[in-house]
């Protein structure tokens, strides 16, 4: 299997483009490179049964985020639009930067 550069990194704002959570937006909390999945804040929530412990002395049912495939996520640019991502060399710094293909602006 060929490794490829992932276009979504931790801290990006993304939109879900397919699946049960379609249309929801959130911030990427974690990216798993091997499984090609990401955990997005307040998206793809599942209920888990938890035993009582120090952090949750009551136990019970806990809502938490579940991983979602990277192919179901699309990056959001500064204007709030879902966009594809490109890479180019910045003229000022000479470094490789990510940019929005829809608006052309650089994504930090």
LINRAKA-V758925 format. One record per pair of residues at least 4 apart in sequence whose ideal C-beta (glycine too) atoms are under 6 Angstrom apart, sorted by the first residue. I is the first residue (numbers start at 1). J is the second residue. D is the distance in whole Angstrom. If there is no record, write none. Layout:
I:J:D, I:J:D
This chain:
7:85:5, 8:12:5, 8:70:6, 8:73:6, 10:28:5, 10:31:6, 12:28:5, 12:75:6, 13:27:6, 13:76:4, 14:28:6, 14:73:4, 14:75:6, 15:25:5, 15:74:5, 15:76:6, 15:82:5, 16:21:5, 16:22:6, 16:24:5, 16:43:6, 16:72:6, 17:72:6, 17:74:5, 18:22:6, 18:72:5, 19:72:5, 21:43:5, 21:44:5, 24:43:5, 26:40:4, 26:41:4, 26:42:5, 26:43:5, 27:41:5, 28:38:5, 28:40:6, 29:39:5, 29:41:6, 30:39:4, 31:38:5, 32:37:5, 36:70:5, 37:67:4, 37:69:6, 38:70:6, 39:65:5, 39:67:6, 44:66:5, 44:68:5, 45:63:5, 46:66:5, 47:61:5, 47:63:6, 48:62:5, 48:64:6, 49:61:6, 50:56:6, 50:59:6, 50:62:5, 51:59:5, 52:57:6, 52:59:4, 68:72:6, 74:82:4, 75:83:6, 75:85:5, 76:82:6, 77:81:6, 77:83:5, 77:100:4, 77:103:5, 78:105:6, 79:103:6, 81:102:6, 83:100:4, 83:101:6, 83:102:4, 84:101:4, 85:98:6, 86:99:5, 86:101:5, 87:96:6, 87:98:6, 88:99:6, 89:96:6, 90:95:5, 90:97:5, 97:106:5, 98:107:5, 99:106:5, 100:105:5, 100:107:6
